[in-house]
Amino acid sequence: MNKDEIFTWVADLLAEMFELDREKLTLQSNLYADLDIDSIDAVDLAVKLKQMTGRRLQPEVFKAIRTIGDIVDALVGLPAEAVAEQAA
C-alpha cells in the first residue's frame, strides 16, 4: 500500500471509531487539538491498529504521534502485508 491508500484506510478508521466527519480529515489533522482525541482514545486507537495490522507500534513511535500523517508514517514502517491485509 502507498501512503495515499494508508491515509484513506486510517481516515476511515478514525471516522468510524470516533464519529468524525471523514471529509474534514487530512494528513495535517492533529489528533488532540483538531479531533479532540484524548489519551484514552489514543490507547484505544493503538489497540485497534494492533488488532488490524497484527503489529504493535513501538511505544516511542506511538508517543510521538500527533497527526494523522504521523500515523500513516508509522504504518508505512510496518511490513506492507500487515497493513494491506486489513485494508482489503
Chimera marker file (.cmm) of the C-alpha trace (Angstrom):
<marker_set name="trace">
<marker id="1" x="0.000" y="0.000" z="0.000" r="1" g="1" b="0" radius="0.5"/>
<marker id="2" x="1.168" y="3.515" z="-0.702" r="1" g="1" b="0" radius="0.5"/>
<marker id="3" x="0.781" y="6.485" z="1.638" r="1" g="1" b="0" radius="0.5"/>
<marker id="4" x="-2.443" y="7.667" z="-0.003" r="1" g="1" b="0" radius="0.5"/>
<marker id="5" x="-4.058" y="4.261" z="0.445" r="1" g="1" b="0" radius="0.5"/>
<marker id="6" x="-2.889" y="4.062" z="4.059" r="1" g="1" b="0" radius="0.5"/>
<marker id="7" x="-4.223" y="7.582" z="4.706" r="1" g="1" b="0" radius="0.5"/>
<marker id="8" x="-7.625" y="6.601" z="3.304" r="1" g="1" b="0" radius="0.5"/>
<marker id="9" x="-7.669" y="3.494" z="5.486" r="1" g="1" b="0" radius="0.5"/>
<marker id="10" x="-6.621" y="5.427" z="8.632" r="1" g="1" b="0" radius="0.5"/>
<marker id="11" x="-9.067" y="8.284" z="7.991" r="1" g="1" b="0" radius="0.5"/>
<marker id="12" x="-11.928" y="5.833" z="7.501" r="1" g="1" b="0" radius="0.5"/>
<marker id="13" x="-10.939" y="4.050" z="10.716" r="1" g="1" b="0" radius="0.5"/>
<marker id="14" x="-10.761" y="7.300" z="12.720" r="1" g="1" b="0" radius="0.5"/>
<marker id="15" x="-14.097" y="8.497" z="11.335" r="1" g="1" b="0" radius="0.5"/>
<marker id="16" x="-15.719" y="5.223" z="12.335" r="1" g="1" b="0" radius="0.5"/>
<marker id="17" x="-14.092" y="4.875" z="15.763" r="1" g="1" b="0" radius="0.5"/>
<marker id="18" x="-14.583" y="8.452" z="16.922" r="1" g="1" b="0" radius="0.5"/>
<marker id="19" x="-17.630" y="9.538" z="14.880" r="1" g="1" b="0" radius="0.5"/>
<marker id="20" x="-15.673" y="12.175" z="12.956" r="1" g="1" b="0" radius="0.5"/>
<marker id="21" x="-16.568" y="13.871" z="9.680" r="1" g="1" b="0" radius="0.5"/>
<marker id="22" x="-14.441" y="11.894" z="7.221" r="1" g="1" b="0" radius="0.5"/>
<marker id="23" x="-14.346" y="14.773" z="4.734" r="1" g="1" b="0" radius="0.5"/>
<marker id="24" x="-12.583" y="17.048" z="7.244" r="1" g="1" b="0" radius="0.5"/>
<marker id="25" x="-9.726" y="14.640" z="7.975" r="1" g="1" b="0" radius="0.5"/>
<marker id="26" x="-6.343" y="15.482" z="6.439" r="1" g="1" b="0" radius="0.5"/>
<marker id="27" x="-2.771" y="14.339" z="6.949" r="1" g="1" b="0" radius="0.5"/>
<marker id="28" x="-2.234" y="17.515" z="8.986" r="1" g="1" b="0" radius="0.5"/>
<marker id="29" x="-5.213" y="16.965" z="11.307" r="1" g="1" b="0" radius="0.5"/>
<marker id="30" x="-3.937" y="16.997" z="14.885" r="1" g="1" b="0" radius="0.5"/>
<marker id="31" x="-5.430" y="14.136" z="16.843" r="1" g="1" b="0" radius="0.5"/>
<marker id="32" x="-5.638" y="16.116" z="20.060" r="1" g="1" b="0" radius="0.5"/>
<marker id="33" x="-6.216" y="19.746" z="19.053" r="1" g="1" b="0" radius="0.5"/>
<marker id="34" x="-8.310" y="19.260" z="15.904" r="1" g="1" b="0" radius="0.5"/>
<marker id="35" x="-10.062" y="15.947" z="16.509" r="1" g="1" b="0" radius="0.5"/>
<marker id="36" x="-10.478" y="16.155" z="20.294" r="1" g="1" b="0" radius="0.5"/>
<marker id="37" x="-8.999" y="12.687" z="20.832" r="1" g="1" b="0" radius="0.5"/>
<marker id="38" x="-7.878" y="12.196" z="24.427" r="1" g="1" b="0" radius="0.5"/>
<marker id="39" x="-5.265" y="9.843" z="25.870" r="1" g="1" b="0" radius="0.5"/>
<marker id="40" x="-7.779" y="7.040" z="26.443" r="1" g="1" b="0" radius="0.5"/>
<marker id="41" x="-8.956" y="7.359" z="22.828" r="1" g="1" b="0" radius="0.5"/>
<marker id="42" x="-5.313" y="7.232" z="21.727" r="1" g="1" b="0" radius="0.5"/>
<marker id="43" x="-4.809" y="3.961" z="23.604" r="1" g="1" b="0" radius="0.5"/>
<marker id="44" x="-7.989" y="2.582" z="22.005" r="1" g="1" b="0" radius="0.5"/>
<marker id="45" x="-6.577" y="3.580" z="18.626" r="1" g="1" b="0" radius="0.5"/>
<marker id="46" x="-3.259" y="1.856" z="19.341" r="1" g="1" b="0" radius="0.5"/>
<marker id="47" x="-5.079" y="-1.327" z="20.350" r="1" g="1" b="0" radius="0.5"/>
<marker id="48" x="-7.243" y="-1.193" z="17.218" r="1" g="1" b="0" radius="0.5"/>
<marker id="49" x="-4.217" y="-0.654" z="14.977" r="1" g="1" b="0" radius="0.5"/>
<marker id="50" x="-2.501" y="-3.636" z="16.587" r="1" g="1" b="0" radius="0.5"/>
<marker id="51" x="-5.597" y="-5.799" z="16.093" r="1" g="1" b="0" radius="0.5"/>
<marker id="52" x="-5.957" y="-4.756" z="12.481" r="1" g="1" b="0" radius="0.5"/>
<marker id="53" x="-2.302" y="-4.958" z="11.429" r="1" g="1" b="0" radius="0.5"/>
<marker id="54" x="-1.102" y="-7.725" z="13.709" r="1" g="1" b="0" radius="0.5"/>
<marker id="55" x="1.812" y="-5.466" z="14.638" r="1" g="1" b="0" radius="0.5"/>
<marker id="56" x="2.409" y="-3.305" z="17.668" r="1" g="1" b="0" radius="0.5"/>
<marker id="57" x="3.693" y="0.224" z="17.221" r="1" g="1" b="0" radius="0.5"/>
<marker id="58" x="6.752" y="0.794" z="19.361" r="1" g="1" b="0" radius="0.5"/>
<marker id="59" x="5.944" y="2.947" z="22.425" r="1" g="1" b="0" radius="0.5"/>
<marker id="60" x="8.396" y="5.684" z="21.399" r="1" g="1" b="0" radius="0.5"/>
<marker id="61" x="6.775" y="5.844" z="17.943" r="1" g="1" b="0" radius="0.5"/>
<marker id="62" x="3.276" y="5.935" z="19.401" r="1" g="1" b="0" radius="0.5"/>
<marker id="63" x="4.195" y="8.696" z="21.875" r="1" g="1" b="0" radius="0.5"/>
<marker id="64" x="5.483" y="10.850" z="19.005" r="1" g="1" b="0" radius="0.5"/>
<marker id="65" x="2.240" y="10.620" z="17.012" r="1" g="1" b="0" radius="0.5"/>
<marker id="66" x="0.399" y="13.927" z="16.858" r="1" g="1" b="0" radius="0.5"/>
<marker id="67" x="-1.250" y="13.978" z="13.430" r="1" g="1" b="0" radius="0.5"/>
<marker id="68" x="-2.953" y="11.584" z="11.051" r="1" g="1" b="0" radius="0.5"/>
<marker id="69" x="0.159" y="11.917" z="8.898" r="1" g="1" b="0" radius="0.5"/>
<marker id="70" x="2.241" y="10.635" z="11.819" r="1" g="1" b="0" radius="0.5"/>
<marker id="71" x="0.027" y="7.535" z="11.993" r="1" g="1" b="0" radius="0.5"/>
<marker id="72" x="0.423" y="6.993" z="8.255" r="1" g="1" b="0" radius="0.5"/>
<marker id="73" x="4.212" y="7.339" z="8.536" r="1" g="1" b="0" radius="0.5"/>
<marker id="74" x="4.289" y="4.854" z="11.418" r="1" g="1" b="0" radius="0.5"/>
<marker id="75" x="2.226" y="2.357" z="9.432" r="1" g="1" b="0" radius="0.5"/>
<marker id="76" x="4.448" y="2.789" z="6.377" r="1" g="1" b="0" radius="0.5"/>
<marker id="77" x="7.220" y="1.423" z="8.603" r="1" g="1" b="0" radius="0.5"/>
<marker id="78" x="5.295" y="-1.807" z="9.221" r="1" g="1" b="0" radius="0.5"/>
<marker id="79" x="5.563" y="-4.755" z="6.860" r="1" g="1" b="0" radius="0.5"/>
<marker id="80" x="3.360" y="-3.997" z="3.861" r="1" g="1" b="0" radius="0.5"/>
<marker id="81" x="1.399" y="-7.223" z="4.121" r="1" g="1" b="0" radius="0.5"/>
<marker id="82" x="0.246" y="-6.366" z="7.666" r="1" g="1" b="0" radius="0.5"/>
<marker id="83" x="-1.456" y="-3.155" z="6.564" r="1" g="1" b="0" radius="0.5"/>
<marker id="84" x="-2.623" y="-4.438" z="3.173" r="1" g="1" b="0" radius="0.5"/>
<marker id="85" x="-4.415" y="-7.436" z="4.681" r="1" g="1" b="0" radius="0.5"/>
<marker id="86" x="-6.596" y="-5.245" z="6.854" r="1" g="1" b="0" radius="0.5"/>
<marker id="87" x="-7.341" y="-2.620" z="4.243" r="1" g="1" b="0" radius="0.5"/>
<marker id="88" x="-8.743" y="-5.235" z="1.881" r="1" g="1" b="0" radius="0.5"/>
<link id1="1" id2="2" r="1" g="1" b="0" radius="0.2"/>
<link id1="2" id2="3" r="1" g="1" b="0" radius="0.2"/>
<link id1="3" id2="4" r="1" g="1" b="0" radius="0.2"/>
<link id1="4" id2="5" r="1" g="1" b="0" radius="0.2"/>
<link id1="5" id2="6" r="1" g="1" b="0" radius="0.2"/>
<link id1="6" id2="7" r="1" g="1" b="0" radius="0.2"/>
<link id1="7" id2="8" r="1" g="1" b="0" radius="0.2"/>
<link id1="8" id2="9" r="1" g="1" b="0" radius="0.2"/>
<link id1="9" id2="10" r="1" g="1" b="0" radius="0.2"/>
<link id1="10" id2="11" r="1" g="1" b="0" radius="0.2"/>
<link id1="11" id2="12" r="1" g="1" b="0" radius="0.2"/>
<link id1="12" id2="13" r="1" g="1" b="0" radius="0.2"/>
<link id1="13" id2="14" r="1" g="1" b="0" radius="0.2"/>
<link id1="14" id2="15" r="1" g="1" b="0" radius="0.2"/>
<link id1="15" id2="16" r="1" g="1" b="0" radius="0.2"/>
<link id1="16" id2="17" r="1" g="1" b="0" radius="0.2"/>
<link id1="17" id2="18" r="1" g="1" b="0" radius="0.2"/>
<link id1="18" id2="19" r="1" g="1" b="0" radius="0.2"/>
<link id1="19" id2="20" r="1" g="1" b="0" radius="0.2"/>
<link id1="20" id2="21" r="1" g="1" b="0" radius="0.2"/>
<link id1="21" id2="22" r="1" g="1" b="0" radius="0.2"/>
<link id1="22" id2="23" r="1" g="1" b="0" radius="0.2"/>
<link id1="23" id2="24" r="1" g="1" b="0" radius="0.2"/>
<link id1="24" id2="25" r="1" g="1" b="0" radius="0.2"/>
<link id1="25" id2="26" r="1" g="1" b="0" radius="0.2"/>
<link id1="26" id2="27" r="1" g="1" b="0" radius="0.2"/>
<link id1="27" id2="28" r="1" g="1" b="0" radius="0.2"/>
<link id1="28" id2="29" r="1" g="1" b="0" radius="0.2"/>
<link id1="29" id2="30" r="1" g="1" b="0" radius="0.2"/>
<link id1="30" id2="31" r="1" g="1" b="0" radius="0.2"/>
<link id1="31" id2="32" r="1" g="1" b="0" radius="0.2"/>
<link id1="32" id2="33" r="1" g="1" b="0" radius="0.2"/>
<link id1="33" id2="34" r="1" g="1" b="0" radius="0.2"/>
<link id1="34" id2="35" r="1" g="1" b="0" radius="0.2"/>
<link id1="35" id2="36" r="1" g="1" b="0" radius="0.2"/>
<link id1="36" id2="37" r="1" g="1" b="0" radius="0.2"/>
<link id1="37" id2="38" r="1" g="1" b="0" radius="0.2"/>
<link id1="38" id2="39" r="1" g="1" b="0" radius="0.2"/>
<link id1="39" id2="40" r="1" g="1" b="0" radius="0.2"/>
<link id1="40" id2="41" r="1" g="1" b="0" radius="0.2"/>
<link id1="41" id2="42" r="1" g="1" b="0" radius="0.2"/>
<link id1="42" id2="43" r="1" g="1" b="0" radius="0.2"/>
<link id1="43" id2="44" r="1" g="1" b="0" radius="0.2"/>
<link id1="44" id2="45" r="1" g="1" b="0" radius="0.2"/>
<link id1="45" id2="46" r="1" g="1" b="0" radius="0.2"/>
<link id1="46" id2="47" r="1" g="1" b="0" radius="0.2"/>
<link id1="47" id2="48" r="1" g="1" b="0" radius="0.2"/>
<link id1="48" id2="49" r="1" g="1" b="0" radius="0.2"/>
<link id1="49" id2="50" r="1" g="1" b="0" radius="0.2"/>
<link id1="50" id2="51" r="1" g="1" b="0" radius="0.2"/>
<link id1="51" id2="52" r="1" g="1" b="0" radius="0.2"/>
<link id1="52" id2="53" r="1" g="1" b="0" radius="0.2"/>
<link id1="53" id2="54" r="1" g="1" b="0" radius="0.2"/>
<link id1="54" id2="55" r="1" g="1" b="0" radius="0.2"/>
<link id1="55" id2="56" r="1" g="1" b="0" radius="0.2"/>
<link id1="56" id2="57" r="1" g="1" b="0" radius="0.2"/>
<link id1="57" id2="58" r="1" g="1" b="0" radius="0.2"/>
<link id1="58" id2="59" r="1" g="1" b="0" radius="0.2"/>
<link id1="59" id2="60" r="1" g="1" b="0" radius="0.2"/>
<link id1="60" id2="61" r="1" g="1" b="0" radius="0.2"/>
<link id1="61" id2="62" r="1" g="1" b="0" radius="0.2"/>
<link id1="62" id2="63" r="1" g="1" b="0" radius="0.2"/>
<link id1="63" id2="64" r="1" g="1" b="0" radius="0.2"/>
<link id1="64" id2="65" r="1" g="1" b="0" radius="0.2"/>
<link id1="65" id2="66" r="1" g="1" b="0" radius="0.2"/>
<link id1="66" id2="67" r="1" g="1" b="0" radius="0.2"/>
<link id1="67" id2="68" r="1" g="1" b="0" radius="0.2"/>
<link id1="68" id2="69" r="1" g="1" b="0" radius="0.2"/>
<link id1="69" id2="70" r="1" g="1" b="0" radius="0.2"/>
<link id1="70" id2="71" r="1" g="1" b="0" radius="0.2"/>
<link id1="71" id2="72" r="1" g="1" b="0" radius="0.2"/>
<link id1="72" id2="73" r="1" g="1" b="0" radius="0.2"/>
<link id1="73" id2="74" r="1" g="1" b="0" radius="0.2"/>
<link id1="74" id2="75" r="1" g="1" b="0" radius="0.2"/>
<link id1="75" id2="76" r="1" g="1" b="0" radius="0.2"/>
<link id1="76" id2="77" r="1" g="1" b="0" radius="0.2"/>
<link id1="77" id2="78" r="1" g="1" b="0" radius="0.2"/>
<link id1="78" id2="79" r="1" g="1" b="0" radius="0.2"/>
<link id1="79" id2="80" r="1" g="1" b="0" radius="0.2"/>
<link id1="80" id2="81" r="1" g="1" b="0" radius="0.2"/>
<link id1="81" id2="82" r="1" g="1" b="0" radius="0.2"/>
<link id1="82" id2="83" r="1" g="1" b="0" radius="0.2"/>
<link id1="83" id2="84" r="1" g="1" b="0" radius="0.2"/>
<link id1="84" id2="85" r="1" g="1" b="0" radius="0.2"/>
<link id1="85" id2="86" r="1" g="1" b="0" radius="0.2"/>
<link id1="86" id2="87" r="1" g="1" b="0" radius="0.2"/>
<link id1="87" id2="88" r="1" g="1" b="0" radius="0.2"/>
</marker_set>
